Amino acid sequence: MHQPSVKVFALSQLRKMRGSEQVAAVCYRLRTRRIEFLLVQTRGGRWIFPKGSMEAGLTPAQTAALEAHEEAGVHGRMEEASFASYIRRKSGGGNSRSSADIEVTVNAYLCEVLRLDSPSEPGRNPTWYSPEKAKRVLREDRAPDLGAELARVVDCAVARIERLRAGKVSDPT
């Protein structure tokens, strides 16, 4: 008789795995044919894309849309598929082996902003940046590898938006 394989996790492992995947909304608008990105501030004052952990019952894209709305007041058109991802290291807190740093995969979803309201989370200060300035502020006060990853996400977003714009130009509808 075939026994199904069973995977057993210690409670400390499960706690570390929780939140090991997040989603980010890479929000943009076109201003006089130029791309601008909407970034928000963390509690520590760094600039970042609106992001958060997966919400039960929502798809990753829906979760990204919810984060964009809560943190930046965004109403927009969210793509269903992630266009990029990056890894960030999140401190497990404490100084025991079970509280070591956790690698968090952040999947990025492109969101064309159609309208902005006031964000429901205070202190986020949503601000528009050119791609060059966005890359600069995303690198500030961060580990060089994370800053480079965030700048790469901006570059991937610009390439994706330009492909979308080219497709719209050639679309006869």
Residue pairs with C-beta under 8 A, 6 or more apart in sequence:
9 17
12 98
16 92
16 98
16 102
19 53
19 90
19 102
19 104
20 102
20 103
20 104
20 105
21 53
21 54
21 104
21 105
21 106
21 107
22 51
22 52
22 53
22 54
22 104
22 105
22 106
22 107
23 51
23 52
23 53
23 54
23 60
23 61
23 63
23 64
23 67
23 82
23 106
23 107
23 108
23 109
24 48
24 49
24 50
24 51
24 64
24 67
24 106
24 107
24 108
24 109
24 153
25 49
25 50
25 51
25 64
25 65
25 67
25 68
25 72
25 74
25 78
25 108
25 109
25 111
26 37
26 49
26 83
26 84
26 108
26 109
26 110
26 111
26 153
26 154
26 157
27 37
27 38
27 49
27 50
27 68
27 72
27 74
27 76
27 111
27 112
27 113
28 35
28 36
28 37
28 38
28 110
28 111
28 112
28 113
28 157
28 161
29 35
29 36
29 38
29 112
29 113
29 128
30 36
30 161
30 165
31 128
34 130
35 130
35 131
35 157
35 158
35 161
36 128
36 129
36 130
37 49
37 128
37 129
37 130
37 131
37 134
37 154
37 157
38 50
38 72
38 74
38 113
38 116
38 126
38 127
38 128
38 129
39 47
39 48
39 49
39 126
39 127
39 129
39 134
39 137
39 138
40 47
40 48
40 49
40 50
40 71
40 72
40 119
40 124
40 125
40 126
40 127
41 47
41 48
41 123
41 124
41 125
42 48
43 123
45 141
46 140
46 141
46 142
47 127
47 129
47 134
47 137
47 138
47 140
48 138
48 150
49 108
49 150
49 153
50 64
50 67
50 68
50 70
50 71
50 72
50 74
50 124
51 64
51 67
51 71
51 106
52 63
52 66
52 67
52 70
52 71
53 63
54 60
54 63
55 62
55 63
55 66
58 66
59 80
60 82
60 107
60 109
61 78
61 79
61 80
61 81
61 109
62 78
64 78
64 109
64 111
65 74
65 76
65 78
65 109
65 111
68 74
68 76
68 78
68 111
69 75
69 117
69 119
69 120
70 119
70 120
70 121
71 119
71 121
71 124
71 126
72 116
72 119
72 124
72 126
73 116
73 117
73 118
73 119
73 120
73 126
74 111
74 113
74 115
74 116
74 126
75 113
75 114
75 115
75 116
75 117
76 111
76 112
76 113
76 114
76 115
77 111
77 112
77 114
78 109
78 110
78 111
79 109
79 110
79 111
80 109
81 109
82 107
82 108
82 109
83 108
83 109
83 110
83 156
83 157
83 160
84 107
84 108
84 152
84 153
84 156
84 157
85 105
85 106
85 107
85 108
86 105
86 106
86 108
86 146
86 149
86 150
86 152
86 153
87 103
87 104
87 105
87 106
87 149
88 103
88 104
88 106
88 146
88 149
89 101
89 102
89 103
89 104
89 143
89 146
90 101
90 102
90 103
90 104
91 101
91 102
92 98
92 99
92 100
92 101
92 102
93 99
108 153
108 156
108 157
110 157
110 160
110 161
116 126
119 126
129 137
131 154
131 155
131 157
131 158
134 154
135 150
135 151
135 154
135 155
138 147
138 150
138 151
138 154
139 147
139 148
139 150
139 151
140 147
142 150
